[in-house]
C-alpha cells in the first residue's frame, strides 16, 4: 500500500495546490522535472505569469509550438530591444491564438529610439530624458485592439508609455513639416481604450499628447467597468513640459478634477475602488472631486505623488516653495470621515500639508494606517506623529500608525518648524529619543517598521583586513523592537539611490543583525536587512532564519517581482522610502 507522500504525489490536484504556494519560477521549473505527474500538474503554474523580455523573446516560438502559451493568464511585455512595427506584429499576433484566456496585460516601455525619428526632430530629444541606444518596444494600437478582441477575459490593463512620447508625437494641432510624425501617430498615438469594458484594474502611466482626448477615453472605459477596483494614472513629463512651455498650464493643472467631473456627468455611479494611485501631475485640487469618481468608503490603498520636478533646468511643477508650504492638493478629501477603510497611504514627500492632515485626524483611524513616503527632504518626518507637538498646534499628538519608517542616522535629518524655519541640530530628536517615542505609546498598534541605520566599518588589522561592517544604534533598535508587542515585520533599508561598495554587508554580517532583532521580539516573523530577506522560525528557544530572497546589492531599485515569498509581506511590498545617500 503506497504511503501518504506517494499518494499525494500521484494526485495532480493536490500537487497543484501545493505548488501554488511556491512563488519562484526556478522552483516551479525544478518540480516540473520530477516526473510526468509533476510536469502535468505544475506546467500550467510555470507559464501562468509570463514576461517577454530580451532574454525570453527568442523562446516564444518554442513555447508556441509546444502549446505552453495556453496556460498564460498574465503577460508582461518589457523589451529593451527595439522592434519595428512589423516585427512587433509578427512576434505577438501569432501568440494570441493560444492566449484566449489571458486576464492581465502589462506593457512597460523605456525611451523612444532615435531610429524612429527623422534627423530634424531627433535633435530635440538629445540630453536629459532623451532616447538612448535601446529605447524599448511599444505595442502598436492595432495590436492592443487585437488583444482586446481575442482575449475576452482580459480584466487587468497596465501600460507604461514611453517617457518622451509627448515630445516625440507632439500635438495633433502642432505645425510639423509635411510627413513628419504622421505615420508614428497613426501606429502608436491613440490606443482605443474606450472599447475596453469590464476591467477590474487599470493603470496608465506617462499619458501624452492631447490630455482632453485621454480624459474622454478613460472616462468611457471607467463607465464601462463598474466593478473596477484598482486605478492608477500619471501624466508624461515631456507632455507637461510642452504645455508649460506654451503657457498652457490649465491643460494639466486641474486634469484629474476635470476627469472626475466628466465621469460623474455620464451619470455613472462612483466606482468602489480599493486602490487609487495618483502619479505625476494627477492630483485632486478640489476636495469634492475624488468623491465624484469613487466611493471613498471602500478605499484601502492610496498613493499621491505630491512632488514637483525640473526638466532641462526649468521648473515644470513647483509643488512646494519657501513662500507657500501648501501644495494645493486636497489631502483633506482622504481623511477618516470619507475614507474610513483606508489601510495604506503613501506619498512622494512627507511635507507640512500631509502632516497637517494626519496630525488632526482621529487617532483610532491612524492606528489602522500604514504610512510611507519616498523622501523625507521636506523638513518634516513621520516620527513627528509619535511625539507631542511642542507648539500645541496638534493637540491630538502623539499618535501611532500601524506601519511607518524612520531615519535613525540623525545626521541626515533636517527639520523645520511651522514657520518654515530650520531647527538647530540640538533640537532634532536623537535616535534614542525617536525610538523611545515609538515604544512609549505604541500599545500594540505597530505591525511593521522600516528604518535606516548608518553603516560603519570597524578597525581592521591592516590593508588585507579592512574590518567588519556594523550598524550604528543597532542595539538601541533591538531594545525598542522588544517593546513592540505586535511587531511582525521589520526592514533595515539602504540608500537605493546610490551604490557604495564600502557599505555592502557580507552575508554573515546581515544575518547576524537579523538574528539579533529576531531574538529581541518573539513575534517578529519577517526581517529585511538591505537586500536580504528572511523569515524567522523559533524552535526550543532558538531562532532559525529562512532566507526568502536576496537581490543584487548594486541594483538602484528593489524589484518586488524578484522577492519571491517576501513579496507577500505587506511591509516589503508597501515601503517606497528612498533614504538620502551620504
C-alpha positions as CSV (number, residue, x, y, z in Angstrom):
1,X,0.0,0.0,0.0
2,X,1.5,3.4,-1.0
3,X,2.4,5.8,1.7
4,X,0.7,9.2,2.2
5,X,3.5,11.1,0.5
6,X,3.3,8.8,-2.6
7,X,-0.4,9.1,-2.7
8,X,-0.2,12.9,-2.7
9,X,2.5,12.9,-5.4
10,X,0.1,11.0,-7.8
11,X,-2.8,13.4,-7.4
12,X,-2.3,16.4,-9.8
13,X,-5.0,18.5,-8.0
14,X,-3.1,18.2,-4.7
15,X,0.2,18.8,-6.3
16,X,-1.1,22.0,-7.9
17,X,-2.4,23.2,-4.6
18,X,1.0,22.7,-3.0
19,X,2.8,24.3,-6.0
20,X,0.6,27.4,-5.8
21,X,2.4,28.3,-2.6
22,X,5.7,28.4,-4.5
23,X,6.4,31.9,-5.8
24,X,9.7,31.5,-7.7
25,X,9.9,30.3,-11.4
26,X,13.1,28.4,-10.7
27,X,11.5,26.2,-8.0
28,X,8.5,25.5,-10.2
29,X,10.7,24.6,-13.2
30,X,12.6,22.2,-10.9
31,X,9.4,20.5,-9.8
32,X,8.4,20.0,-13.5
33,X,11.4,17.7,-13.9
34,X,10.5,15.3,-11.2
35,X,8.2,13.0,-13.3
36,X,5.3,13.2,-15.7
37,X,2.7,13.7,-13.0
38,X,4.6,16.6,-11.5
39,X,5.1,18.1,-15.0
40,X,1.4,17.9,-16.0
41,X,0.3,19.4,-12.7
42,X,2.8,22.2,-12.4
43,X,3.4,23.3,-16.0
44,X,0.2,25.5,-16.0
45,X,1.6,27.3,-13.0
46,X,5.0,27.7,-14.5
47,X,3.6,29.6,-17.6
48,X,0.8,31.3,-15.8
49,X,2.7,34.6,-15.4
50,X,4.9,35.2,-18.5
51,X,7.3,38.1,-19.0
52,X,8.6,38.7,-22.5
53,X,11.9,40.5,-22.2
54,X,15.1,40.4,-24.2
55,X,16.1,37.0,-22.7
56,X,12.7,35.2,-23.2
57,X,11.9,36.8,-26.6
58,X,13.8,34.0,-28.6
59,X,11.8,31.3,-26.7
60,X,8.4,32.5,-27.7
61,X,8.3,30.4,-30.9
62,X,9.4,27.3,-29.0
63,X,6.7,27.8,-26.3
64,X,4.1,28.5,-29.0
65,X,4.9,25.2,-30.9
66,X,4.8,23.3,-27.6
67,X,1.4,24.7,-26.7
68,X,2.7,26.2,-23.5
69,X,1.1,29.6,-24.1
70,X,-2.4,28.2,-23.5
71,X,-1.5,28.4,-19.7
72,X,-0.7,32.2,-19.8
73,X,-3.0,34.3,-17.7
74,X,-0.8,37.3,-17.1
75,X,1.5,38.7,-19.9
76,X,4.2,41.4,-19.3
77,X,6.0,42.9,-22.3
78,X,9.2,44.6,-21.2
79,X,11.7,44.8,-24.0
80,X,14.8,46.9,-24.0
81,X,15.4,45.7,-27.6
82,X,13.6,47.9,-30.2
83,X,11.3,46.1,-32.6
84,X,9.8,47.8,-35.6
85,X,6.1,48.0,-36.0
86,X,6.1,45.0,-38.4
87,X,8.4,43.0,-36.2
88,X,6.2,43.6,-33.2
89,X,3.1,42.5,-35.0
90,X,4.8,39.4,-36.4
91,X,6.1,38.5,-33.0
92,X,2.9,38.9,-30.9
93,X,-0.1,38.3,-33.2
94,X,0.6,34.5,-33.5
95,X,0.7,34.2,-29.7
96,X,-3.0,35.3,-29.4
97,X,-4.2,32.0,-30.9
98,X,-3.2,30.4,-27.6
99,X,-3.8,33.3,-25.2
100,X,-7.5,33.4,-25.4
101,X,-7.7,33.1,-21.6
102,X,-5.4,36.0,-20.9
103,X,-6.6,38.0,-17.9
104,X,-3.8,40.6,-17.4
105,X,-1.7,42.6,-19.9
106,X,1.2,44.7,-18.7
107,X,3.4,46.7,-21.1
108,X,6.4,48.7,-20.0
109,X,8.4,50.9,-22.5
110,X,11.5,53.0,-22.0
111,X,12.5,55.9,-24.3
112,X,11.9,56.1,-28.0
113,X,14.9,55.2,-30.0
114,X,16.5,57.6,-32.4
115,X,15.9,55.5,-35.5
116,X,12.2,56.2,-35.0
117,X,12.8,59.9,-35.5
118,X,13.7,61.8,-38.6
119,X,17.0,63.7,-38.3
120,X,15.3,67.1,-37.9
121,X,13.3,66.0,-34.8
122,X,15.9,63.7,-33.3
123,X,18.0,66.6,-32.1
124,X,15.1,67.8,-29.9
125,X,15.4,64.8,-27.7
126,X,19.1,64.7,-27.0
127,X,20.4,65.2,-23.5
128,X,18.3,64.8,-20.4
129,X,15.4,62.3,-20.8
130,X,16.3,61.7,-24.5
131,X,16.4,58.4,-26.3
132,X,19.2,56.0,-25.6
133,X,20.8,53.2,-27.7
134,X,18.0,50.9,-26.5
135,X,14.6,52.5,-26.4
136,X,12.2,49.6,-25.9
137,X,9.3,48.2,-27.9
138,X,5.9,49.8,-27.9
139,X,2.7,47.9,-28.6
140,X,1.1,49.3,-31.7
141,X,-2.5,50.4,-31.2
142,X,-3.7,47.8,-33.6
143,X,-2.0,45.1,-31.5
144,X,-3.8,46.4,-28.4
145,X,-7.0,46.1,-30.3
146,X,-6.2,42.5,-31.2
147,X,-5.6,41.6,-27.5
148,X,-8.9,43.2,-26.6
149,X,-10.8,41.4,-29.3
150,X,-9.3,37.9,-28.9
151,X,-8.8,37.8,-25.1
152,X,-12.3,38.1,-23.9
153,X,-11.2,37.5,-20.3
154,X,-8.9,40.5,-20.2
155,X,-9.7,42.3,-17.0
156,X,-6.4,44.0,-16.0
157,X,-4.7,46.5,-18.2
158,X,-1.4,48.1,-17.1
159,X,0.5,50.3,-19.6
160,X,3.6,52.4,-19.0
161,X,4.1,54.6,-22.1
162,X,7.4,56.0,-23.3
163,X,8.6,58.8,-21.1
164,X,9.2,61.1,-24.1
165,X,6.2,60.0,-26.1
166,X,4.7,63.5,-25.8
167,X,7.8,65.1,-27.2
168,X,8.0,62.6,-30.0
169,X,4.5,62.8,-31.2
170,X,3.8,66.4,-30.3
171,X,0.2,67.6,-30.5
172,X,-2.1,66.9,-33.4
173,X,-2.6,70.6,-33.9
174,X,1.1,71.3,-33.9
175,X,2.5,72.6,-37.2
176,X,5.0,70.0,-38.3
177,X,6.9,69.5,-41.6
178,X,4.9,67.5,-44.1
179,X,5.1,63.8,-43.4
180,X,6.8,64.3,-40.0
181,X,5.4,62.0,-37.3
182,X,2.2,61.2,-39.2
183,X,2.9,57.5,-39.6
184,X,4.1,57.2,-36.0
185,X,1.0,58.9,-34.7
186,X,-1.2,56.5,-36.7
187,X,0.6,53.4,-35.5
188,X,1.2,54.4,-31.8
189,X,-0.6,57.6,-31.0
190,X,-4.1,56.8,-29.9
191,X,-4.9,53.4,-28.3
192,X,-8.6,52.7,-28.3
193,X,-9.3,52.5,-24.6
194,X,-13.0,53.4,-25.0
195,X,-13.6,49.9,-26.4
196,X,-12.5,48.2,-23.2
197,X,-15.2,47.2,-20.7
198,X,-15.5,45.1,-17.6
199,X,-12.0,46.0,-16.3
200,X,-11.1,45.2,-12.7
201,X,-7.8,47.2,-12.7
202,X,-6.5,50.0,-15.0
203,X,-3.0,51.6,-14.8
204,X,-1.9,54.2,-17.4
205,X,1.4,56.0,-16.8
206,X,3.0,58.8,-18.8
207,X,-0.1,59.9,-20.6
208,X,0.9,62.1,-23.5
209,X,-0.3,64.3,-26.3
210,X,-3.9,65.7,-26.0
211,X,-4.9,65.3,-22.4
212,X,-8.5,66.1,-23.2
213,X,-8.7,63.1,-25.5
214,X,-7.2,60.9,-22.9
215,X,-9.7,62.1,-20.3
216,X,-12.6,61.2,-22.6
217,X,-11.1,57.8,-23.4
218,X,-10.5,57.0,-19.7
219,X,-14.0,58.2,-18.7
220,X,-15.6,55.9,-21.2
221,X,-13.5,52.9,-20.1
222,X,-14.3,53.6,-16.4
223,X,-18.1,54.0,-17.1
224,X,-18.0,50.6,-18.9
225,X,-16.1,49.0,-15.9
226,X,-18.4,49.4,-12.9
227,X,-16.5,46.7,-11.0
228,X,-13.1,48.4,-11.3
229,X,-11.1,48.1,-8.1
230,X,-7.7,49.5,-8.9
231,X,-6.9,52.7,-10.8
232,X,-3.5,54.3,-11.4
233,X,-2.8,57.4,-13.5
234,X,0.1,59.7,-14.3
235,X,0.9,62.2,-16.9
236,X,4.1,62.2,-19.0
237,X,6.8,64.7,-18.1
238,X,7.5,65.6,-21.7
239,X,3.9,66.4,-22.4
240,X,3.5,68.5,-19.2
241,X,6.7,70.3,-20.2
242,X,5.3,71.1,-23.7
243,X,2.2,72.6,-22.2
244,X,4.2,74.6,-19.6
245,X,6.5,75.9,-22.4
246,X,3.4,77.2,-24.3
247,X,1.9,78.8,-21.1
248,X,-0.9,76.3,-21.1
249,X,-0.7,75.2,-17.5
250,X,-4.5,74.9,-17.3
251,X,-4.4,71.9,-19.5
252,X,-2.8,69.8,-16.8
253,X,-3.1,71.6,-13.5
254,X,-6.8,70.5,-13.0
255,X,-6.8,67.5,-15.2
256,X,-7.7,65.0,-12.5
257,X,-10.6,67.3,-11.3
258,X,-11.9,67.5,-14.8
259,X,-11.7,63.8,-15.2
260,X,-13.8,63.3,-12.1
261,X,-16.3,65.9,-13.3
262,X,-16.5,64.3,-16.7
263,X,-17.1,60.9,-15.1
264,X,-20.0,62.0,-12.9
265,X,-21.5,63.9,-15.8
266,X,-22.1,60.5,-17.5
267,X,-24.5,59.5,-14.7
268,X,-22.3,56.6,-13.7
269,X,-22.2,55.6,-10.0
270,X,-18.9,56.2,-8.1
271,X,-16.6,53.3,-8.5
272,X,-16.0,51.1,-5.5
273,X,-12.2,51.5,-5.8
274,X,-10.0,49.6,-3.3
275,X,-6.8,51.2,-4.6
276,X,-6.1,54.7,-6.1
277,X,-2.7,55.7,-7.2
278,X,-2.3,59.3,-8.4
279,X,1.1,59.7,-10.1
280,X,2.9,62.6,-11.6
281,X,0.7,65.7,-12.2
282,X,-2.6,63.8,-11.4
283,X,-3.8,65.1,-8.1
284,X,-7.1,66.5,-6.8
285,X,-7.2,70.2,-6.3
286,X,-10.8,70.2,-5.0
287,X,-11.9,68.2,-2.0
288,X,-15.1,67.1,-3.7
289,X,-13.5,65.8,-6.9
290,X,-12.4,62.3,-5.8
291,X,-15.9,61.6,-4.4
292,X,-17.4,62.1,-7.8
293,X,-15.2,59.3,-9.2
294,X,-15.0,56.8,-6.4
295,X,-16.9,55.7,-3.3
296,X,-14.1,56.6,-0.9
297,X,-15.6,54.5,1.9
298,X,-14.2,51.4,0.0
299,X,-10.7,52.8,-0.5
300,X,-8.0,50.8,1.2
301,X,-4.8,51.9,-0.6
302,X,-3.9,55.5,-1.6
303,X,-0.8,57.0,-3.2
304,X,-0.3,60.6,-4.2
305,X,2.8,61.9,-5.9
306,X,3.0,65.3,-4.3
307,X,6.3,66.3,-5.9
308,X,7.3,69.0,-8.3
309,X,10.0,68.5,-10.9
310,X,12.6,70.1,-13.1
311,X,13.1,69.4,-16.8
312,X,16.1,70.6,-18.8
313,X,16.9,73.1,-16.0
314,X,13.4,74.5,-15.8
315,X,10.8,74.1,-13.2
316,X,7.8,72.2,-14.6
317,X,5.7,71.9,-11.5
318,X,6.7,73.9,-8.4
319,X,4.9,71.9,-5.8
320,X,6.4,73.5,-2.7
321,X,8.3,76.7,-2.2
322,X,9.5,78.8,0.8
323,X,6.6,81.3,0.4
324,X,3.9,78.6,0.4
325,X,4.3,75.3,2.1
326,X,0.9,74.1,0.8
327,X,1.0,72.0,-2.4
328,X,-2.6,72.8,-3.2
329,X,-3.5,69.1,-3.2
330,X,-6.8,68.4,-1.4
331,X,-5.4,65.9,1.1
332,X,-8.5,66.5,3.3
333,X,-10.5,64.6,0.8
334,X,-8.9,61.4,2.1
335,X,-9.4,61.8,5.9
336,X,-11.2,59.4,8.2
337,X,-14.7,60.8,7.5
338,X,-14.5,60.0,3.8
339,X,-12.0,57.1,3.9
340,X,-12.9,55.0,7.0
341,X,-11.4,51.8,5.4
342,X,-8.1,53.3,4.4
343,X,-5.2,50.9,5.3
344,X,-2.2,52.2,3.4
345,X,-1.3,55.8,2.5
346,X,1.9,56.6,0.6
347,X,3.2,59.8,-0.9
348,X,6.2,61.2,-2.6
349,X,7.3,63.6,0.1
350,X,6.2,63.9,3.7
351,X,5.5,67.7,3.9
352,X,3.7,70.0,6.2
353,X,0.3,69.8,4.4
354,X,0.5,66.0,4.7
355,X,1.4,66.3,8.4
356,X,-1.4,68.8,8.9
357,X,-4.0,66.3,7.6
358,X,-2.7,63.3,9.6
359,X,-1.9,65.1,12.9
360,X,-5.5,66.3,13.1
361,X,-7.1,63.0,12.2
362,X,-8.9,60.6,14.5
363,X,-6.2,58.7,16.4
364,X,-8.2,55.5,16.2
365,X,-8.2,55.8,12.4
366,X,-4.5,56.4,12.3
367,X,-3.8,53.2,14.3
368,X,-5.1,51.2,11.3
369,X,-3.0,53.1,8.8
370,X,0.4,52.2,7.2
371,X,2.4,55.3,6.1
372,X,5.3,55.6,3.7
373,X,6.9,58.2,1.5
374,X,9.7,58.2,-1.0
375,X,11.6,61.1,0.6
376,X,11.9,63.0,3.9
377,X,13.5,66.1,2.5
378,X,10.5,68.4,3.1
379,X,11.6,69.3,6.6
380,X,9.1,67.0,8.2
381,X,9.3,63.4,9.3
382,X,6.8,60.6,10.0
383,X,8.1,60.1,13.6
384,X,6.8,63.6,14.3
385,X,3.4,61.9,14.7
386,X,4.9,59.9,17.7
387,X,5.7,62.9,19.9
388,X,3.7,65.7,21.4
389,X,3.6,68.9,19.4
390,X,5.8,71.5,21.3
391,X,3.8,74.4,19.9
392,X,0.4,73.0,20.8
393,X,-0.9,73.2,17.2
394,X,-1.8,69.5,17.1
395,X,-3.4,68.5,20.4
396,X,-4.2,65.0,19.1
397,X,-0.5,64.1,19.1
398,X,1.1,61.8,19.8
399,X,-0.5,59.2,17.5
400,X,0.7,55.7,16.4
401,X,0.1,54.3,13.0
402,X,0.4,50.5,12.3
403,X,3.3,50.9,9.9
404,X,5.8,53.7,9.3
405,X,9.6,54.3,8.7
406,X,12.2,56.5,10.3
407,X,15.7,57.8,9.6
408,X,17.9,56.7,12.6
409,X,21.1,58.3,11.1
410,X,20.1,61.6,12.6
411,X,22.9,63.5,11.0
412,X,20.9,63.3,7.7
413,X,17.7,64.7,9.2
414,X,16.8,68.3,8.6
415,X,13.6,69.6,10.2
416,X,11.7,72.9,10.1
417,X,9.1,74.4,12.4
418,X,5.6,75.5,11.4
419,X,7.0,78.9,10.2
420,X,9.4,77.1,7.9
421,X,12.5,77.9,9.9
422,X,15.2,75.2,10.1
423,X,15.6,73.7,13.6
424,X,19.1,73.8,15.1
425,X,20.8,70.4,15.3
426,X,20.5,70.2,19.1
427,X,16.7,70.5,18.7
428,X,16.4,67.5,16.4
429,X,15.5,64.4,18.5
430,X,18.3,61.8,18.7
431,X,17.9,58.2,17.6
432,X,17.2,57.1,21.2
433,X,14.5,59.7,21.7
434,X,12.8,58.7,18.4
435,X,12.8,55.0,19.4
436,X,11.6,55.8,22.9
437,X,8.7,57.8,21.4
438,X,7.9,54.8,19.2
439,X,7.7,52.4,22.0
440,X,6.2,54.7,24.7
441,X,2.7,54.9,23.3
442,X,2.5,52.0,20.9
443,X,0.1,49.9,22.9
444,X,0.2,47.2,20.2
445,X,-0.6,49.3,17.2
446,X,2.7,48.9,15.3
447,X,2.8,45.9,12.9
448,X,5.6,47.0,10.5
449,X,8.7,49.2,10.9
450,X,11.2,50.5,8.3
451,X,14.5,52.1,9.5
452,X,17.7,53.3,8.0
453,X,20.8,52.8,10.1
454,X,24.3,54.2,9.5
455,X,26.8,51.6,8.4
456,X,30.4,51.9,9.5
457,X,33.4,49.6,9.2
458,X,35.3,48.6,12.3
459,X,39.0,48.8,12.7
460,X,40.8,46.0,10.8
461,X,44.3,44.6,11.3
462,X,45.8,46.0,8.1
463,X,45.2,46.6,4.4
464,X,44.2,42.9,3.9
465,X,41.7,43.2,6.8
466,X,39.7,46.4,6.5
467,X,37.4,45.3,9.3
468,X,33.8,44.3,9.6
469,X,30.7,46.4,8.9
470,X,28.4,47.2,11.7
471,X,25.2,49.2,12.2
472,X,25.3,52.2,14.5
473,X,22.4,52.2,17.0
474,X,21.5,48.5,16.3
475,X,21.4,47.8,20.0
476,X,19.0,50.7,20.5
477,X,16.8,49.4,17.8
478,X,16.8,45.9,19.2
479,X,15.8,47.2,22.6
480,X,12.9,49.2,21.1
481,X,11.8,46.2,19.0
482,X,11.5,44.2,22.2
483,X,8.9,46.7,23.5
484,X,6.6,46.5,20.5
485,X,4.3,43.6,21.3
486,X,2.6,43.2,17.8
487,X,5.6,44.0,15.5
488,X,5.8,41.2,12.9
489,X,7.7,42.9,10.0
490,X,10.9,44.9,10.1
491,X,13.1,46.3,7.4
492,X,16.6,47.9,7.6
493,X,16.8,49.6,4.3
494,X,19.8,51.0,2.4
495,X,20.2,54.0,0.2
496,X,18.6,52.9,-3.0
497,X,19.7,55.9,-4.9
498,X,23.4,55.2,-4.6
499,X,25.9,52.4,-4.8
500,X,28.7,52.4,-2.3
501,X,30.8,49.2,-2.2
502,X,32.2,50.1,1.2
503,X,28.7,49.9,2.7
504,X,27.7,46.5,1.2
505,X,27.3,44.0,4.0
506,X,28.7,40.4,3.9
507,X,26.1,37.6,4.2
508,X,27.1,36.8,7.8
509,X,27.0,40.5,8.9
510,X,23.5,40.9,7.6
511,X,22.3,37.6,9.1
512,X,23.8,38.5,12.5
513,X,21.8,41.7,12.5
514,X,18.6,39.9,11.5
515,X,19.2,37.3,14.2
516,X,19.7,39.9,16.9
517,X,16.4,41.6,16.0
518,X,14.5,38.3,15.8
519,X,15.8,37.3,19.3
520,X,14.6,40.7,20.7
521,X,10.9,40.1,19.8
522,X,9.3,36.6,19.7
523,X,6.5,37.9,17.4
524,X,8.8,39.3,14.7
525,X,8.5,37.0,11.7
526,X,9.8,38.8,8.6
527,X,13.1,40.7,8.5
528,X,14.9,42.6,5.8
529,X,18.5,43.8,6.1
530,X,19.4,45.8,3.0
531,X,18.9,43.5,0.0
532,X,18.4,40.2,2.0
533,X,15.1,38.9,3.3
534,X,14.3,36.3,6.0
535,X,11.5,34.6,7.8
536,X,12.3,33.8,11.5
537,X,11.4,30.5,12.9
538,X,11.6,29.7,16.6
539,X,12.4,26.2,17.9
540,X,13.1,25.4,21.6
541,X,14.0,29.0,22.3
542,X,16.4,29.2,19.3
543,X,16.0,31.4,16.2
544,X,16.3,29.9,12.8
545,X,16.4,32.2,9.8
546,X,15.0,31.0,6.5
547,X,16.2,33.1,3.6
548,X,13.4,34.2,1.3
549,X,15.2,36.4,-1.2
550,X,18.5,38.2,-2.0
551,X,18.7,41.0,-4.5
552,X,21.7,42.5,-6.3
553,X,23.4,45.0,-3.9
554,X,24.3,47.2,-6.9
555,X,20.7,47.5,-8.1
556,X,19.3,51.0,-7.9
557,X,15.8,49.9,-7.2
558,X,14.1,46.9,-5.4
559,X,12.2,44.8,-7.9
560,X,9.3,43.4,-5.9
561,X,8.7,40.7,-8.5
562,X,12.0,39.2,-7.6
563,X,11.3,38.9,-3.9
564,X,9.5,35.5,-4.2
565,X,7.7,34.8,-0.9
566,X,9.0,38.0,0.6
567,X,6.8,39.9,-1.9
568,X,3.7,38.7,0.0
569,X,4.9,40.6,3.1
570,X,3.0,43.8,3.3
571,X,5.9,46.0,4.6
572,X,8.3,44.8,1.9
573,X,5.7,45.4,-0.8
574,X,4.4,48.7,0.5
575,X,7.6,50.5,1.7
576,X,8.6,53.1,-1.0
577,X,11.1,55.1,1.0
578,X,14.4,56.0,-0.5
579,X,16.8,57.2,2.2
580,X,19.1,60.1,1.2
581,X,22.6,59.0,0.2
582,X,25.6,60.2,2.2
